[in-house]
């Protein structure tokens, strides 16, 4: 079973969806950072950020999950996660909380969840009044065509 089935999840919101990742995969959460565009990069790659000397690829989760575009006036937040391929920043709309999740609330993603999202979700937790979609960050980064080792492009 996934570590995120029982443990703690760092949560965030993207286009109204409550998403989360295993807190052990999160390196840090930071405000919007200026980015350097990468010519020829996949469309989900917004650019590279310089995180204390480390180049980190920034993925726009709205684009990756095929959701509506972000209003250009709204700056995204960065959830920097660690994968086998190094650090990657996930651009999100808003940061939530770190919450405890329990095995009893975990279920496989329902068929009503869009296939693009379901492909990178390990499952869902039914919370009071909301559904938490738990992302598999390794699958998310690998399927985005944006996996880089230590900032290489």
OpenMM code with the backbone's topology and positions (N, CA, C; nanometers):
from openmm import Vec3, app, unit

residues = "UNK UNK UNK UNK UNK UNK UNK UNK UNK UNK UNK UNK UNK UNK UNK UNK UNK UNK UNK UNK UNK UNK UNK UNK UNK UNK UNK UNK UNK UNK UNK UNK UNK UNK UNK UNK UNK UNK UNK UNK UNK UNK UNK UNK UNK UNK UNK UNK UNK UNK UNK UNK UNK UNK UNK UNK UNK UNK UNK UNK UNK UNK UNK UNK UNK UNK UNK UNK UNK UNK UNK UNK UNK UNK UNK UNK UNK UNK UNK UNK UNK UNK UNK UNK UNK UNK UNK UNK UNK UNK UNK UNK UNK UNK UNK UNK UNK UNK UNK UNK UNK UNK UNK UNK UNK UNK UNK UNK UNK UNK UNK UNK UNK UNK UNK UNK UNK UNK UNK UNK UNK UNK UNK UNK UNK UNK UNK UNK UNK UNK UNK UNK UNK UNK UNK UNK UNK UNK UNK UNK UNK UNK UNK UNK UNK UNK UNK UNK UNK UNK UNK UNK UNK".split()
positions = [
    Vec3(0.0819, -0.1189, 0.0000),
    Vec3(0.0000, 0.0000, 0.0000),
    Vec3(0.0861, 0.1251, 0.0000),
    Vec3(0.0363, 0.2300, -0.0607),
    Vec3(0.1096, 0.3564, -0.0677),
    Vec3(0.1242, 0.4191, 0.0700),
    Vec3(0.2374, 0.4895, 0.0909),
    Vec3(0.2583, 0.5612, 0.2164),
    Vec3(0.1494, 0.6642, 0.2389),
    Vec3(0.0951, 0.7202, 0.1287),
    Vec3(-0.0054, 0.8252, 0.1421),
    Vec3(-0.1411, 0.7695, 0.1820),
    Vec3(-0.1581, 0.6369, 0.1817),
    Vec3(-0.2852, 0.5802, 0.2234),
    Vec3(-0.3056, 0.6064, 0.3725),
    Vec3(-0.2022, 0.5958, 0.4486),
    Vec3(-0.2109, 0.6257, 0.5905),
    Vec3(-0.0876, 0.7052, 0.6285),
    Vec3(-0.1069, 0.8235, 0.6761),
    Vec3(0.0039, 0.9103, 0.7112),
    Vec3(-0.0393, 1.0546, 0.7001),
    Vec3(0.0497, 1.1381, 0.6428),
    Vec3(0.0194, 1.2797, 0.6289),
    Vec3(0.0355, 1.3222, 0.4837),
    Vec3(-0.0541, 1.4073, 0.4398),
    Vec3(-0.0495, 1.4618, 0.3044),
    Vec3(-0.0393, 1.6131, 0.3105),
    Vec3(0.0464, 1.6676, 0.2254),
    Vec3(0.0520, 1.8116, 0.2026),
    Vec3(-0.0542, 1.8398, 0.0967),
    Vec3(-0.1478, 1.9288, 0.1263),
    Vec3(-0.2585, 1.9524, 0.0339),
    Vec3(-0.2453, 2.0882, -0.0344),
    Vec3(-0.3064, 2.0972, -0.1515),
    Vec3(-0.3088, 2.2208, -0.2289),
    Vec3(-0.4266, 2.2151, -0.3235),
    Vec3(-0.4605, 2.3303, -0.3797),
    Vec3(-0.5770, 2.3417, -0.4679),
    Vec3(-0.5311, 2.3814, -0.6070),
    Vec3(-0.5887, 2.3142, -0.7076),
    Vec3(-0.5652, 2.3476, -0.8478),
    Vec3(-0.7009, 2.3452, -0.9175),
    Vec3(-0.7455, 2.4601, -0.9652),
    Vec3(-0.8731, 2.4734, -1.0350),
    Vec3(-0.9890, 2.4113, -0.9553),
    Vec3(-0.9887, 2.4346, -0.8258),
    Vec3(-1.0964, 2.3861, -0.7402),
    Vec3(-1.0806, 2.2435, -0.6901),
    Vec3(-0.9835, 2.1688, -0.7437),
    Vec3(-0.9596, 2.0318, -0.6987),
    Vec3(-0.8675, 2.0336, -0.5768),
    Vec3(-0.9024, 1.9554, -0.4754),
    Vec3(-0.8149, 1.9397, -0.3598),
    Vec3(-0.7217, 1.8228, -0.3890),
    Vec3(-0.5939, 1.8533, -0.4004),
    Vec3(-0.4925, 1.7529, -0.4324),
    Vec3(-0.3960, 1.7416, -0.3160),
    Vec3(-0.3273, 1.6286, -0.3088),
    Vec3(-0.2296, 1.6119, -0.2038),
    Vec3(-0.1188, 1.5181, -0.2451),
    Vec3(-0.0062, 1.5318, -0.1771),
    Vec3(0.1066, 1.4410, -0.1965),
    Vec3(0.1564, 1.3997, -0.0591),
    Vec3(0.2186, 1.2834, -0.0551),
    Vec3(0.2777, 1.2349, 0.0685),
    Vec3(0.3736, 1.3408, 0.1201),
    Vec3(0.3573, 1.3804, 0.2443),
    Vec3(0.4388, 1.4879, 0.3012),
    Vec3(0.5886, 1.4546, 0.2957),
    Vec3(0.6240, 1.3280, 0.2959),
    Vec3(0.7645, 1.2889, 0.2888),
    Vec3(0.8260, 1.3173, 0.1515),
    Vec3(0.7427, 1.3396, 0.0500),
    Vec3(0.7914, 1.3727, -0.0842),
    Vec3(0.8118, 1.5232, -0.1038),
    Vec3(0.7626, 1.6030, -0.0088),
    Vec3(0.7683, 1.7491, -0.0230),
    Vec3(0.8989, 1.8017, 0.0347),
    Vec3(0.9721, 1.8748, -0.0485),
    Vec3(1.0961, 1.9382, -0.0043),
    Vec3(1.0652, 2.0704, 0.0635),
    Vec3(0.9804, 2.1508, -0.0025),
    Vec3(0.9413, 2.2795, 0.0529),
    Vec3(0.8265, 2.3389, -0.0262),
    Vec3(0.7640, 2.4390, 0.0326),
    Vec3(0.6561, 2.5139, -0.0313),
    Vec3(0.6995, 2.6596, -0.0317),
    Vec3(0.6975, 2.7214, -0.1502),
    Vec3(0.7448, 2.8599, -0.1607),
    Vec3(0.6507, 2.9420, -0.2483),
    Vec3(0.6600, 3.0728, -0.2303),
    Vec3(0.5807, 3.1648, -0.3132),
    Vec3(0.6304, 3.1590, -0.4580),
    Vec3(0.5603, 3.2295, -0.5434),
    Vec3(0.5955, 3.2357, -0.6845),
    Vec3(0.7412, 3.2803, -0.7007),
    Vec3(0.8108, 3.2161, -0.7921),
    Vec3(0.9490, 3.2493, -0.8253),
    Vec3(0.9562, 3.2849, -0.9734),
    Vec3(1.0408, 3.3803, -1.0052),
    Vec3(1.0637, 3.4115, -1.1465),
    Vec3(1.1218, 3.2875, -1.2140),
    Vec3(1.0825, 3.2638, -1.3377),
    Vec3(1.1256, 3.1441, -1.4092),
    Vec3(1.1950, 3.1793, -1.5394),
    Vec3(1.2857, 3.0918, -1.5774),
    Vec3(1.3518, 3.1015, -1.7066),
    Vec3(1.2858, 3.0014, -1.7987),
    Vec3(1.2331, 3.0503, -1.9090),
    Vec3(1.1676, 2.9609, -2.0056),
    Vec3(1.2700, 2.8676, -2.0683),
    Vec3(1.2224, 2.7487, -2.1061),
    Vec3(1.3099, 2.6490, -2.1668),
    Vec3(1.2588, 2.6226, -2.3084),
    Vec3(1.3305, 2.6715, -2.4105),
    Vec3(1.2860, 2.6488, -2.5480),
    Vec3(1.2771, 2.4991, -2.5787),
    Vec3(1.1688, 2.4606, -2.6437),
    Vec3(1.1513, 2.3213, -2.6843),
    Vec3(1.1055, 2.2276, -2.5742),
    Vec3(1.0802, 2.2805, -2.4544),
    Vec3(1.0343, 2.1957, -2.3432),
    Vec3(0.8879, 2.1572, -2.3645),
    Vec3(0.8438, 2.0475, -2.3035),
    Vec3(0.7015, 2.0108, -2.3113),
    Vec3(0.6145, 2.1269, -2.2635),
    Vec3(0.4912, 2.1350, -2.3143),
    Vec3(0.4040, 2.2486, -2.2838),
    Vec3(0.3709, 2.2614, -2.1351),
    Vec3(0.3838, 2.1546, -2.0578),
    Vec3(0.3540, 2.1603, -1.9139),
    Vec3(0.4677, 2.2218, -1.8336),
    Vec3(0.5851, 2.2357, -1.8952),
    Vec3(0.7001, 2.2960, -1.8269),
    Vec3(0.6918, 2.4471, -1.8447),
    Vec3(0.6696, 2.5170, -1.7330),
    Vec3(0.6620, 2.6627, -1.7376),
    Vec3(0.8008, 2.7232, -1.7456),
    Vec3(0.8980, 2.6563, -1.6848),
    Vec3(1.0352, 2.7050, -1.6892),
    Vec3(1.1181, 2.6425, -1.5790),
    Vec3(1.2332, 2.7050, -1.5544),
    Vec3(1.3233, 2.6614, -1.4486),
    Vec3(1.3301, 2.7704, -1.3426),
    Vec3(1.3327, 2.7291, -1.2161),
    Vec3(1.3545, 2.8245, -1.1082),
    Vec3(1.4892, 2.7935, -1.0442),
    Vec3(1.5520, 2.8981, -0.9931),
    Vec3(1.6791, 2.8818, -0.9242),
    Vec3(1.6486, 2.8781, -0.7749),
    Vec3(1.6637, 2.7615, -0.7170),
    Vec3(1.6335, 2.7404, -0.5757),
    Vec3(1.7652, 2.7252, -0.5006),
    Vec3(1.8178, 2.8390, -0.4543),
    Vec3(1.9458, 2.8418, -0.3827),
    Vec3(2.0551, 2.7687, -0.4600),
    Vec3(2.0665, 2.8001, -0.5893),
    Vec3(2.1710, 2.7435, -0.6725),
    Vec3(2.1333, 2.6143, -0.7436),
    Vec3(2.0212, 2.5552, -0.7079),
    Vec3(1.9750, 2.4324, -0.7748),
    Vec3(1.8681, 2.4696, -0.8773),
    Vec3(1.8873, 2.4270, -1.0019),
    Vec3(1.7854, 2.4503, -1.1039),
    Vec3(1.6763, 2.3462, -1.0894),
    Vec3(1.5519, 2.3947, -1.0791),
    Vec3(1.4371, 2.3072, -1.0563),
    Vec3(1.3346, 2.3311, -1.1665),
    Vec3(1.2905, 2.2248, -1.2304),
    Vec3(1.1886, 2.2324, -1.3343),
    Vec3(1.0534, 2.2627, -1.2698),
    Vec3(0.9804, 2.3593, -1.3260),
    Vec3(0.8484, 2.3966, -1.2761),
    Vec3(0.7408, 2.3451, -1.3718),
    Vec3(0.6535, 2.2580, -1.3207),
    Vec3(0.5428, 2.2017, -1.3994),
    Vec3(0.4130, 2.2713, -1.3618),
    Vec3(0.3383, 2.3143, -1.4591),
    Vec3(0.2080, 2.3750, -1.4347),
    Vec3(0.1048, 2.2627, -1.4240),
    Vec3(0.0518, 2.2399, -1.3031),
    Vec3(-0.0450, 2.1309, -1.2851),
    Vec3(-0.1747, 2.1550, -1.3607),
    Vec3(-0.2113, 2.2808, -1.3832),
    Vec3(-0.3318, 2.3068, -1.4625),
    Vec3(-0.3140, 2.2512, -1.6045),
    Vec3(-0.1982, 2.2765, -1.6628),
    Vec3(-0.1728, 2.2245, -1.7978),
    Vec3(-0.1593, 2.0732, -1.7957),
    Vec3(-0.0856, 2.0191, -1.6986),
    Vec3(-0.0609, 1.8744, -1.6928),
    Vec3(-0.1898, 1.7956, -1.6746),
    Vec3(-0.2828, 1.8508, -1.5953),
    Vec3(-0.4088, 1.7817, -1.5689),
    Vec3(-0.5196, 1.8243, -1.6642),
    Vec3(-0.4825, 1.9058, -1.7646),
    Vec3(-0.5743, 1.9536, -1.8678),
    Vec3(-0.6952, 2.0245, -1.8083),
    Vec3(-0.6656, 2.1165, -1.7156),
    Vec3(-0.7685, 2.1975, -1.6520),
    Vec3(-0.7708, 2.3353, -1.7172),
    Vec3(-0.8632, 2.4200, -1.6756),
    Vec3(-0.8726, 2.5529, -1.7354),
    Vec3(-0.7479, 2.6341, -1.7035),
    Vec3(-0.7101, 2.7258, -1.7935),
    Vec3(-0.5882, 2.8054, -1.7714),
    Vec3(-0.6028, 2.8963, -1.6495),
    Vec3(-0.4911, 2.9255, -1.5869),
    Vec3(-0.4865, 3.0164, -1.4719),
    Vec3(-0.4998, 3.1598, -1.5238),
    Vec3(-0.5686, 3.2429, -1.4508),
    Vec3(-0.5779, 3.3843, -1.4824),
    Vec3(-0.4360, 3.4410, -1.4755),
    Vec3(-0.3886, 3.5087, -1.5796),
    Vec3(-0.2516, 3.5611, -1.5801),
    Vec3(-0.2203, 3.6526, -1.4614),
    Vec3(-0.3212, 3.7140, -1.4021),
    Vec3(-0.2989, 3.8019, -1.2870),
    Vec3(-0.2756, 3.7230, -1.1582),
    Vec3(-0.3119, 3.5958, -1.1572),
    Vec3(-0.2963, 3.5121, -1.0379),
    Vec3(-0.1643, 3.4361, -1.0455),
    Vec3(-0.0749, 3.4656, -0.9540),
    Vec3(0.0548, 3.3982, -0.9528),
    Vec3(0.0435, 3.2656, -0.8781),
    Vec3(0.1010, 3.1589, -0.9356),
    Vec3(0.0943, 3.0289, -0.8692),
    Vec3(0.1924, 3.0188, -0.7527),
    Vec3(0.1695, 2.9195, -0.6692),
    Vec3(0.2607, 2.8839, -0.5607),
    Vec3(0.3415, 2.7635, -0.6084),
    Vec3(0.4558, 2.7390, -0.5453),
    Vec3(0.5429, 2.6261, -0.5797),
    Vec3(0.5421, 2.5227, -0.4678),
    Vec3(0.5076, 2.3999, -0.5022),
    Vec3(0.5248, 2.2879, -0.4107),
    Vec3(0.6409, 2.2081, -0.4682),
    Vec3(0.7562, 2.2170, -0.4031),
    Vec3(0.8763, 2.1503, -0.4537),
    Vec3(0.8775, 2.0089, -0.3960),
    Vec3(0.8731, 1.9112, -0.4875),
    Vec3(0.8697, 1.7706, -0.4466),
    Vec3(0.9971, 1.7011, -0.4907),
    Vec3(1.0302, 1.5944, -0.4203),
    Vec3(1.1471, 1.5125, -0.4535),
    Vec3(1.0998, 1.3856, -0.5240),
    Vec3(1.1638, 1.3565, -0.6368),
    Vec3(1.1361, 1.2327, -0.7095),
    Vec3(1.2697, 1.1627, -0.7327),
    Vec3(1.2630, 1.0460, -0.7934),
    Vec3(1.3858, 0.9744, -0.8281),
    Vec3(1.4724, 1.0548, -0.9242),
    Vec3(1.4103, 1.1479, -0.9986),
    Vec3(1.4814, 1.2288, -1.0964),
    Vec3(1.5251, 1.3640, -1.0415),
    Vec3(1.5088, 1.3864, -0.9112),
    Vec3(1.5487, 1.5128, -0.8510),
    Vec3(1.4284, 1.5949, -0.8101),
    Vec3(1.4535, 1.7214, -0.7769),
    Vec3(1.3472, 1.8117, -0.7320),
    Vec3(1.2701, 1.8656, -0.8522),
    Vec3(1.1399, 1.8788, -0.8333),
    Vec3(1.0508, 1.9371, -0.9337),
    Vec3(0.9516, 2.0256, -0.8606),
    Vec3(0.9227, 2.1423, -0.9182),
    Vec3(0.8233, 2.2313, -0.8599),
    Vec3(0.6899, 2.2095, -0.9294),
    Vec3(0.5863, 2.1897, -0.8489),
    Vec3(0.4502, 2.1796, -0.9001),
    Vec3(0.3841, 2.3145, -0.8785),
    Vec3(0.3406, 2.3784, -0.9864),
    Vec3(0.2747, 2.5083, -0.9753),
    Vec3(0.1273, 2.4859, -0.9440),
    Vec3(0.0841, 2.5400, -0.8302),
    Vec3(-0.0520, 2.5205, -0.7810),
    Vec3(-0.1162, 2.6557, -0.7552),
    Vec3(-0.2487, 2.6562, -0.7403),
    Vec3(-0.3212, 2.7812, -0.7182),
    Vec3(-0.3101, 2.8295, -0.5745),
    Vec3(-0.3238, 2.7365, -0.4812),
    Vec3(-0.3252, 2.7730, -0.3406),
    Vec3(-0.2738, 2.6566, -0.2580),
    Vec3(-0.2123, 2.6877, -0.1470),
    Vec3(-0.1590, 2.5866, -0.0567),
    Vec3(-0.2635, 2.5566, 0.0495),
    Vec3(-0.2777, 2.4287, 0.0825),
    Vec3(-0.3696, 2.3885, 0.1883),
    Vec3(-0.2933, 2.3621, 0.3156),
    Vec3(-0.3301, 2.2555, 0.3826),
    Vec3(-0.2688, 2.2173, 0.5094),
    Vec3(-0.2002, 2.0824, 0.4949),
    Vec3(-0.1223, 2.0484, 0.5942),
    Vec3(-0.0752, 1.9113, 0.6078),
    Vec3(-0.1809, 1.8419, 0.6928),
    Vec3(-0.2398, 1.7369, 0.6379),
    Vec3(-0.3473, 1.6687, 0.7094),
    Vec3(-0.3127, 1.5219, 0.7292),
    Vec3(-0.3653, 1.4664, 0.8363),
    Vec3(-0.3517, 1.3229, 0.8611),
    Vec3(-0.4604, 1.2518, 0.7819),
    Vec3(-0.4211, 1.1458, 0.7143),
    Vec3(-0.5182, 1.0650, 0.6401),
    Vec3(-0.5132, 0.9227, 0.6951),
    Vec3(-0.6227, 0.8538, 0.6810),
    Vec3(-0.6372, 0.7227, 0.7416),
    Vec3(-0.6736, 0.6197, 0.6356),
    Vec3(-0.6268, 0.5013, 0.6556),
    Vec3(-0.6553, 0.3891, 0.5653),
    Vec3(-0.8065, 0.3715, 0.5426),
    Vec3(-0.8876, 0.4001, 0.6444),
    Vec3(-1.0327, 0.3805, 0.6344),
    Vec3(-1.0993, 0.4747, 0.5353),
    Vec3(-1.0357, 0.5883, 0.5056),
    Vec3(-1.0964, 0.6838, 0.4127),
    Vec3(-1.0419, 0.6692, 0.2708),
    Vec3(-0.9464, 0.5790, 0.2501),
    Vec3(-0.8815, 0.5638, 0.1201),
    Vec3(-0.9627, 0.4745, 0.0266),
    Vec3(-0.9741, 0.5181, -0.0993),
    Vec3(-1.0396, 0.4384, -0.2038),
    Vec3(-0.9658, 0.4610, -0.3347),
    Vec3(-0.9812, 0.3685, -0.4258),
    Vec3(-0.9283, 0.3875, -0.5608),
    Vec3(-1.0032, 0.5032, -0.6253),
    Vec3(-0.9421, 0.5716, -0.7221),
    Vec3(-1.0108, 0.6847, -0.7862),
    Vec3(-1.1398, 0.6391, -0.8542),
    Vec3(-1.2482, 0.7125, -0.8360),
    Vec3(-1.3735, 0.6753, -0.9013),
    Vec3(-1.3631, 0.6909, -1.0531),
    Vec3(-1.4437, 0.6152, -1.1236),
    Vec3(-1.4438, 0.6210, -1.2699),
    Vec3(-1.4844, 0.7587, -1.3220),
    Vec3(-1.5517, 0.8373, -1.2391),
    Vec3(-1.5950, 0.9710, -1.2819),
    Vec3(-1.4797, 1.0703, -1.2887),
    Vec3(-1.3640, 1.0355, -1.2286),
    Vec3(-1.2468, 1.1222, -1.2373),
    Vec3(-1.1887, 1.1088, -1.3777),
    Vec3(-1.1619, 1.2221, -1.4413),
    Vec3(-1.1081, 1.2239, -1.5773),
    Vec3(-0.9842, 1.1347, -1.5867),
    Vec3(-0.9698, 1.0627, -1.6973),
    Vec3(-0.8595, 0.9676, -1.7169),
    Vec3(-0.7225, 1.0349, -1.7061),
    Vec3(-0.7099, 1.1595, -1.7517),
    Vec3(-0.5822, 1.2314, -1.7442),
    Vec3(-0.5400, 1.2472, -1.5979),
    Vec3(-0.6365, 1.2736, -1.5120),
    Vec3(-0.6087, 1.2883, -1.3689),
    Vec3(-0.5908, 1.1515, -1.3045),
    Vec3(-0.6774, 1.0583, -1.3371),
    Vec3(-0.6738, 0.9240, -1.2782),
    Vec3(-0.5397, 0.8551, -1.3019),
    Vec3(-0.4730, 0.8839, -1.4132),
    Vec3(-0.3440, 0.8225, -1.4455),
    Vec3(-0.2329, 0.8605, -1.3477),
    Vec3(-0.2477, 0.9718, -1.2775),
    Vec3(-0.1427, 1.0168, -1.1854),
    Vec3(-0.1910, 1.0239, -1.0404),
    Vec3(-0.3064, 0.9645, -1.0136),
    Vec3(-0.3629, 0.9630, -0.8789),
    Vec3(-0.3572, 0.8209, -0.8254),
    Vec3(-0.3027, 0.8048, -0.7043),
    Vec3(-0.2978, 0.6712, -0.6433),
    Vec3(-0.4317, 0.6341, -0.5829),
    Vec3(-0.5079, 0.7336, -0.5436),
    Vec3(-0.6385, 0.7094, -0.4839),
    Vec3(-0.6945, 0.8373, -0.4268),
    Vec3(-0.8057, 0.8224, -0.3563),
    Vec3(-0.8738, 0.9375, -0.2979),
    Vec3(-0.9053, 0.9102, -0.1517),
    Vec3(-0.9149, 1.0169, -0.0770),
    Vec3(-0.9607, 1.0107, 0.0618),
    Vec3(-1.0888, 1.0926, 0.0691),
    Vec3(-1.1932, 1.0329, 0.1221),
    Vec3(-1.3172, 1.1062, 0.1433),
    Vec3(-1.3046, 1.1818, 0.2744),
    Vec3(-1.3020, 1.3135, 0.2624),
    Vec3(-1.2944, 1.4005, 0.3785),
    Vec3(-1.4307, 1.4641, 0.3989),
    Vec3(-1.4478, 1.5291, 0.5093),
    Vec3(-1.5759, 1.5940, 0.5358),
    Vec3(-1.6022, 1.7026, 0.4319),
    Vec3(-1.6977, 1.6769, 0.3440),
    Vec3(-1.7374, 1.7743, 0.2430),
    Vec3(-1.6457, 1.7869, 0.1231),
    Vec3(-1.5374, 1.7092, 0.1171),
    Vec3(-1.4434, 1.7198, 0.0057),
    Vec3(-1.3820, 1.5850, -0.0271),
    Vec3(-1.3288, 1.5785, -0.1456),
    Vec3(-1.2567, 1.4604, -0.1905),
    Vec3(-1.1119, 1.5004, -0.2125),
    Vec3(-1.0187, 1.4308, -0.1468),
    Vec3(-0.8763, 1.4581, -0.1614),
    Vec3(-0.8186, 1.3591, -0.2614),
    Vec3(-0.7657, 1.4100, -0.3728),
    Vec3(-0.7008, 1.3271, -0.4739),
    Vec3(-0.5517, 1.3210, -0.4409),
    Vec3(-0.4995, 1.2000, -0.4176),
    Vec3(-0.3593, 1.1838, -0.3797),
    Vec3(-0.2768, 1.1565, -0.5048),
    Vec3(-0.1828, 1.2461, -0.5333),
    Vec3(-0.1001, 1.2353, -0.6534),
    Vec3(0.0197, 1.1438, -0.6309),
    Vec3(0.0550, 1.0705, -0.7348),
    Vec3(0.1793, 0.9938, -0.7394),
    Vec3(0.2799, 1.0848, -0.8087),
    Vec3(0.3656, 1.1522, -0.7318),
    Vec3(0.4550, 1.2530, -0.7905),
    Vec3(0.5533, 1.1934, -0.8902),
    Vec3(0.5993, 1.0711, -0.8666),
    Vec3(0.6925, 1.0093, -0.9615),
    Vec3(0.6240, 0.9857, -1.0960),
    Vec3(0.5020, 0.9340, -1.0937),
    Vec3(0.4266, 0.9114, -1.2178),
    Vec3(0.3925, 1.0441, -1.2850),
    Vec3(0.3581, 1.1434, -1.2046),
    Vec3(0.3232, 1.2745, -1.2571),
    Vec3(0.4399, 1.3363, -1.3339),
    Vec3(0.5574, 1.3365, -1.2736),
    Vec3(0.6753, 1.3956, -1.3369),
    Vec3(0.7176, 1.3139, -1.4586),
    Vec3(0.7213, 1.1823, -1.4438),
    Vec3(0.7637, 1.0965, -1.5555),
    Vec3(0.6705, 1.1106, -1.6756),
    Vec3(0.5408, 1.1178, -1.6508),
    Vec3(0.4453, 1.1249, -1.7615),
    Vec3(0.4362, 1.2645, -1.8218),
    Vec3(0.4981, 1.3629, -1.7560),
    Vec3(0.4955, 1.4999, -1.8078),
    Vec3(0.6052, 1.5233, -1.9109),
    Vec3(0.6971, 1.4272, -1.9240),
    Vec3(0.8085, 1.4455, -2.0166),
    Vec3(0.9033, 1.5522, -1.9691),
    Vec3(0.9017, 1.5771, -1.8379),
    Vec3(0.9810, 1.6875, -1.7853),
    Vec3(1.0812, 1.6434, -1.6815),
    Vec3(1.1045, 1.5148, -1.6712),
    Vec3(1.1972, 1.4653, -1.5700),
    Vec3(1.3388, 1.5134, -1.6029),
    Vec3(1.4013, 1.5769, -1.5060),
    Vec3(1.5376, 1.6249, -1.5214),
    Vec3(1.6169, 1.5818, -1.3980),
    Vec3(1.7411, 1.5493, -1.4151),
    Vec3(1.8280, 1.5216, -1.3013),
    Vec3(1.9046, 1.6469, -1.2669),
    Vec3(1.8854, 1.6918, -1.1435),
    Vec3(1.9578, 1.8083, -1.0911),
    Vec3(1.9546, 1.9282, -1.1859),
    Vec3(1.8370, 1.9568, -1.2432),
    Vec3(1.8199, 2.0772, -1.3231),
    Vec3(1.8661, 2.0652, -1.4669),
    Vec3(1.9088, 1.9481, -1.5123),
    Vec3(1.9497, 1.9325, -1.6523),
    Vec3(1.8256, 1.9357, -1.7391),
    Vec3(1.8368, 1.9864, -1.8592),
    Vec3(1.7229, 1.9876, -1.9511),
    Vec3(1.7532, 1.9034, -2.0709),
] * unit.nanometer
topology = app.Topology()
chain = topology.addChain("A")
for resn in residues:
    res = topology.addResidue(resn, chain)
    for name in ("N", "CA", "C"):
        topology.addAtom(name, app.Element.getBySymbol(name[0]), res)
